[in-house]
Amino acid sequence: MLIRLTYASRTKGVLGPADVKDIIRTSQSNNAKVGVTGALLLVDGVFLQCLEGSVASVNALYHRIALDPRHQQTSILAFSEIDRRLFGGWSMGLVPAIADNLSLLFSYSPALAFDPFAMKASALDALFTELVARARVLSN
Ligand SMILES: Cc1cc2nc3c(=O)[nH]c(=O)nc-3n(C[C@H](O)[C@H](O)[C@H](O)COP(=O)(O)O)c2cc1C
């Protein structure tokens, strides 16, 4: 069975684009080995990540990620069975925090700031679908 898990977390300490690239590099090589795909973004100290794959591989990965000292307050926001992957082309895609993407993220947020913790699962799915449709998910 194929599933998609979406979670958010808050950075511990100051992390920037170089740290995100480092995480993406490690993720791409590890995830490709276990058939996990997804995307990651970091905006205003908040990580939002989508993980797709088998129940076993996504659960194992999520529990490993949750222990990572670079972030805290990991919260699962959405978890569902899916028929097909949204991020089939990315073992871990990067959504850069550029102005066009920020305005899209804010348009989905109930608050004025980007706050995925307050978003409905359906809004998170719609956001990721739109990011893919607009070709905003990069490979590095
Ligand atoms: C926000 C965030 C997202 C991460 N996503 C992944 C991921 O998708 N895949 C992965 O293997 N590691 C991910 N990591 C890194 C893991 O926590 C861990 O450091 C890494 O898997 C260890 O891999 P290594 O043993 O090959 O060094 C992530 C870390 C953070 C902070």
PDBQT file of the ligand as one rigid body, heavy atoms in Angstrom, charges set to zero:
ROOT
HETATM    1  C1  LIG A 201      13.588  18.437   8.196  1.00  0.00    +0.000 C 
HETATM    2  C2  LIG A 201      14.401  17.198   7.916  1.00  0.00    +0.000 A 
HETATM    3  C3  LIG A 201      14.037  16.350   6.890  1.00  0.00    +0.000 A 
HETATM    4  C4  LIG A 201      14.763  15.179   6.629  1.00  0.00    +0.000 A 
HETATM    5  N1  LIG A 201      14.376  14.349   5.612  1.00  0.00    +0.000 NA
HETATM    6  C5  LIG A 201      15.057  13.213   5.377  1.00  0.00    +0.000 A 
HETATM    7  C6  LIG A 201      14.647  12.307   4.354  1.00  0.00    +0.000 A 
HETATM    8  O1  LIG A 201      13.671  12.509   3.628  1.00  0.00    +0.000 OA
HETATM    9  N2  LIG A 201      15.417  11.183   4.169  1.00  0.00    +0.000 N 
HETATM   10  C7  LIG A 201      16.520  10.913   4.912  1.00  0.00    +0.000 A 
HETATM   11  O2  LIG A 201      17.155   9.875   4.689  1.00  0.00    +0.000 OA
HETATM   12  N3  LIG A 201      16.929  11.755   5.891  1.00  0.00    +0.000 NA
HETATM   13  C8  LIG A 201      16.230  12.894   6.135  1.00  0.00    +0.000 A 
HETATM   14  N4  LIG A 201      16.651  13.753   7.118  1.00  0.00    +0.000 N 
HETATM   15  C9  LIG A 201      17.913  13.464   7.813  1.00  0.00    +0.000 C 
HETATM   16  C10 LIG A 201      17.740  12.394   8.870  1.00  0.00    +0.000 C 
HETATM   17  O3  LIG A 201      17.198  12.959  10.038  1.00  0.00    +0.000 OA
HETATM   18  C11 LIG A 201      19.109  11.749   9.196  1.00  0.00    +0.000 C 
HETATM   19  O4  LIG A 201      20.031  12.742   9.552  1.00  0.00    +0.000 OA
HETATM   20  C12 LIG A 201      19.643  11.007   7.995  1.00  0.00    +0.000 C 
HETATM   21  O5  LIG A 201      18.649  10.182   7.430  1.00  0.00    +0.000 OA
HETATM   22  C13 LIG A 201      20.845  10.159   8.380  1.00  0.00    +0.000 C 
HETATM   23  O6  LIG A 201      21.323   9.587   7.207  1.00  0.00    +0.000 OA
HETATM   24  P1  LIG A 201      22.817   8.976   7.122  1.00  0.00    +0.000 P 
HETATM   25  O7  LIG A 201      22.851   7.892   8.175  1.00  0.00    +0.000 OA
HETATM   26  O8  LIG A 201      22.902   8.443   5.717  1.00  0.00    +0.000 OA
HETATM   27  O9  LIG A 201      23.751  10.107   7.397  1.00  0.00    +0.000 OA
HETATM   28  C14 LIG A 201      15.918  14.896   7.409  1.00  0.00    +0.000 A 
HETATM   29  C15 LIG A 201      16.276  15.769   8.438  1.00  0.00    +0.000 A 
HETATM   30  C16 LIG A 201      15.536  16.899   8.707  1.00  0.00    +0.000 A 
HETATM   31  C17 LIG A 201      15.951  17.833   9.811  1.00  0.00    +0.000 C 
ENDROOT
TORSDOF 0
